[in-house]
Amino acid sequence: MKISSIALLGGSLLAVCTAAAHHGFGTFAMNEDIELSGTITKLDFVNPHSWVHFEVIGESGEIESWRCELRSATTLRRSGWTPEMFAAGTRIRIEGSPDRIDPRACYVSTLYFDDGTSLDRYGQRIPARVTDERPARLPSGEPNFAGDWAQEQLVMTDPRGRDGTLVPLSVAPEFEPGAVPEGQREIPGARGTPEAEVVRDPLARPPARSVVDLTAAGSAEMERLAAIPRIERSCEPGSIVSDWGGEPVNRIEQSADTITLAYGRHGRVRTIHLGVRQHPADIEPSWSGHSIGWWEGDVLVVDTIGFEPGTLAGTTPHSERLHVIERFMLDPSMMALKREFSADDPLYFKEPHRGSVTMYLSPVPYDPEPCEDLTPIAPPQ
């Protein structure tokens, strides 16, 4: 077992990439190196982060139980990683960074297996995109939306996941390890950043940030949500706006009368009723609301109301008066499915929140993984 420190590196503070805000280093000391060798005992293949457990022979000859953090089960599966790679009894060597709270935990940068193979944290074992051709339209003539879809993965410019920033997987080879594209900055907390020296409290309240200007009532509800410790909210569902993007693989099934959207996060299923222009009067409030849709040429327009109160994205709240309009469009040349949305809530929002997400056919099938936040919160007793 070997632990060493490196000097804090200087760096200019550029504008923060929006995508980088979704990446964090928890309580890991990213300015320090750790190297461990041992035998795997089990794997927690879960979201938001997976953990590999293994036994190490300590300096005094005693057996020490360690666990080290990997990326989420969803992103590992999308990168071709499988639980079978971490079968109990497998010999493994890990290079990474130690945890400040749990003395027997670490952040994985690179894995070395006994068969001579190795994998960096952001290593890809399967193609990022599906290349097989498929019909662009159904026999009835509508665009073919059916299939398993996912947003392009974001990976760090340092494949070991130690420094740099996040970029789309398709352009990652264009950058030197740890490079920061113009107009971005290193992820706060990455190796060499000032934030890497800050000891973070894993139970601290998350910052209250909204994706839209809020009314007084909306601001009060956001402050209430932000006061809940992050670890207590990390496995809570989002909304039909936020859960359609991000890491998970989502599924669309399409018929003449309905389209169903199965969300990889939490496995929730939503039905869009086609050819209907009016919602029923007796909607039972739910996470997904009540959706009606119609075709405008090749564009699917979806209108949804009837929500139970929740969060639109992060700690941005929405009330039961949320109203979402979506437009789905298929680019068959790229096998890209674009969704534009407008979300309005007259009780909480001063103005509608608008945006878009583009999905691609996924090389791995829809399969929601369990969520269990196993972040260390106190030293073992």
N, C-alpha and C positions, 0 to 999 in steps of 0.2 A: 504494500500500500504506500502511495507517495502523494503528498500534498505540497504544493508550492504556490507562491504568489507572484504576480507580475505587477509592474508599475502602472499607475493610472496614466492613460494616454490622453493627450490633448486632442481637441477636435472642435471644429466650428459648429455652431448650433444653427442648423438650417431649418426650414419650415418642416413641420411634422407631417409625414405622409398619413393620410386618413386611415389607410389600411393598418398602419403600424399601431394605431390606437387599440387594436383588437389583440395585440400580442403583449404578453407580460412575462417577466422573469421571476415573479413570486419572491420568495425569500432566499433565492440562490445568490451566492457570492460570485458573480460572473467575472470578476477580476482575478479569481483564483483558479488554479488547476488541481484536479484530483485524478488519480489513476488507480483503478481497482481491478482485481482478478478474482473470480470465484465461480460457484456453481449455482445455476438458476434453480429456485425452489418453486416459484409460481409467477404468474403474470396477471395483473389487473388490467384487462383490456376494456377500458371505460373512457367516457368523456367526463370532464373537459380535458383530462390528461391521463394517459396510461402509466402504469408503474411496473417495472421489472424487479422482482425480489430475488436475492441471491445470498449465498453464504461465502464469507471471506475468512481466511486464516489470518488472525491478527498478529501483531508483532510479538506477542507473548505466547503464541501458539494456540490461543483459544479461538473458537468459532464465533464470528460476528455476523449478525443478520443485517443486511443492507437492503435498501430499496432506492431505485433511481427513476427519475421521471422521463417519460417519452412524450411525444405529441398525442393528440386525442386519438381514440380508437377510430373515429371517422376518417381523419386525415391519414392515419397509418394504413388503413384498409384501402383508401383511394390511391396510396402510393405503392401498393402491392405487398405491404407487410402483413403477416398473418400471426395468429397466436402460436401456430405450430413451430415458428422460428424460435420460440422461447420455451420449449418443452422442459419440464423439470429434469434436472440432471445434466443439462447442457452447460459446457464450460464457456465462459465469456470473460472478455476484458473490456473495461469501460474507461474512456477518457471523457472528462466533463468538469463540472464545477460543484463544490460542496454547498450544502444548505446551511444557513446561519442558525436555524432553530433546531432542526433534528440532526444530531451529530452522525447519524447513520443513514443519511439521505443525500442524493446528488441529482444533478441535472445532466442528462446524457448528451454529449456532443458527438462521439463516435463509438460504435460497437465493433468489437473484433471477436470472431467466432473461431472455434478450434479447427474448422476445416480450411482456414486460411482466408476466408472471406471477411469483408468489413463493410459497414454501412454508416455513412454520416447521418446526422439527425434528419436532414431533409432529403436523404437518398430516395431515388425513385426506382422501383423494380418492375414497373409496367408502364406502357405508353400513357401519356397524359390525356390523349383524345381518342375517340373512336373514329376509325377510318373506313369502316364498312359502309357501303352505300345502302340506302333504304328508300322506300317510296316517299316522295315529298307530299303526296296527297292520299287521302283515303279513297276507296272506290266511289264514295258519294260525292267526292270533289273537294271537301274541306281540307285545309292544311293538316298534315299528320303530326299532331302534338304528342302522340302516345310514346311512352318510353321513360327511361330513367335519366334524369338531368341533374347536372351539378355545375356550380360556378367554377371557373378556373381557380386552381389552387394558388395561394400566395406562399412563396418560399423566401427564406433569408438569402441575401447575396453571399453570406458565408454559409456553405452547406453544413457546417458543423453547428450552426445556430448560435454562435457566440457574439458576433458583431455584425455591423451593417444594418440593412433595413429589409423590408419586405417588397418583393416585386412579383409580377405574374410568372408562373412557371415557364411559359413559352419564351420569355425574354431573359430568364435567369442566366443562361450560358453566355450572354453578352457581357456580363460584368465579372470583374476580378473578385476573388473571395473577399467579402467584407466591404465591397465598394458601396458608395452611396450615390444614387443618381442625382443629377442636377435638380434642384428644387425640393429635395427631400432632406431628411436628417436621419442620423442613426436612431434606432429605437431607444427611447429612454430606458436605462437599466442595462443596455448592452455593454459589453466589455469596452472600457475606456470612457464611458460617458459619466458625467457627474452623478447621475442617479444610481450608478452601480455601487457607489459607496454608502448609499442610504439603506439602513436596516428597516425593511418594511414590516409593518404589523399586518399579518394575514387576516385579522378580524376587524381591521380599521374600516370605517364606512367609506364606500366608494365615492368619488367626486360626483356631484349632481350636475349632469350635462344634459341638455335637451337638444333634439334634432330640429326643433321648431320653436318659435317664440310662443311662450305660454301665457295664459291669463293668470290672474291671482289665484283662482281655484286650482289651475293646473300646476302652478309653481308650488303651492302648498302640498299637493299630492306627490310631486316629484321629491320634495324634501323628505316626506314621510318614507318613500321608497328608498331614498339614498341613505337613510339612517339605519337600514337593515344591513348587517354585515354581509360583505360580498360572498363569503362562503355559504351563507344561507340562501342566496339567490342564484348561485351559479348553475343550478339544474332546473330552474323554473322556466316554463315555456314563454315564448315571446308572443308575436302576433302573426297574422297572415302576411303582414308587410315584412317583418324582419326574418321570419323563419324560412321564407322561400329562398333567401340567399345564404351566404356564408359557406361553411364546410360541408353540410350534409348532402347526401344524394336524395333527391325527391323523385316521386313517380307520378306520371300522368296516365290515366286510363280514359279512353274516349269512346263515346257512342253517339248515336243520333240525338238522344234526349239529355244526356248528362256528360259532364267531364268531372272526374274525381282527381283531386290532388292529394297525394300521400306525402306527408312531410317527414323527412329523415330525422328531424329533431323531435323526439318524443313520440313518433309514429302516429301523429294525429292525421285524420282523414277529413277532407272537406269536399262537398259536392256542389257543383255549379249546375243549376237547372237551365237548360237551353230553351230558347224560343219563348221565354217568359219575360214580360215587360213590367210586371208589378209584383211586389212582395206581398205575402199574406199578412193579414192584420194581426194574427196571433202568434208571432215569432217567439219561440223560447230562446232567451239570450244564451249565447254560447261563446267559446273561444273563437270559433271560425265564423260566427254569424250566419246569415242566410244570403246565399249568392244566386243571382240570376244572370244569364248571359245571352248574347246574341252575336251573330256575325255581321260585320260591316266590311264586305268584300272578304279579304283574307285575314282580317283583324278580328280577334275575339275580344269583345267588350264585356266586362264583368262588373256588376254593381252589387255591393255587399253592405248590409246593415244588420242590426240585431245582435250586437256584441255584448258580452258581459264586460265590466270594467277590467282593465289590465294594463300591460305596458306595450307601447308601440315598438320601442327599441330601447335597449339599455334601461335607464331609469326615466325615460320619457313616458308619462302615463297617458292613458286614454280612458274616456268615460263610456257609458252605454250609448252615447250619441255619436260614436265614431261612424263615419261613412267612408268607404273605400271604393274607388273606381280604378279598375285595371284594364290594360290593353295588352294582349299577348300577340306577338308577331314572330313568324318563323322565317329564318333565312336559310333555305335549303342548301345553298352553295357552301355554307359554313357549318350546317347542322347546328345553328345557333338559335335559341329561343329567347327573345327579348320580351321583358315585361316592364311596361311603364305604369306607374301608379300615382294616385293622388289620394291622400288621406286627410279628411277634414273632421274636426271635432269642435263644434261651436261652444262647448262648455269649457274645454281645456286649451284649445289652440287659437292663437290670434290670426293665423292664416293656415292654409293647407300645407301639408308636408308632401313634397313631390320628389320622385326619383325614378331610377330604372335599374334593372338587373338583367344581365345576359347569362344564360345557361347553355351548356353544351352536353351532348349525349355522353353519359358516363361509361367508362370502361369497366366499372364494377357495379353490381346491381344494388338496387334499393334494399337496405337492411338496417333499420334503426338500431344504434348501439345504446346500451344502458348508460345513464349518467350518474356518477357518484364522485363528488369532489373529495379527493384523498389528500389534499394539500396539508403538509405538516402544520399544526397550530400550536404545538408545545413540545418541549423535549420529552422523550420517553422517560417514564418514572422507573 
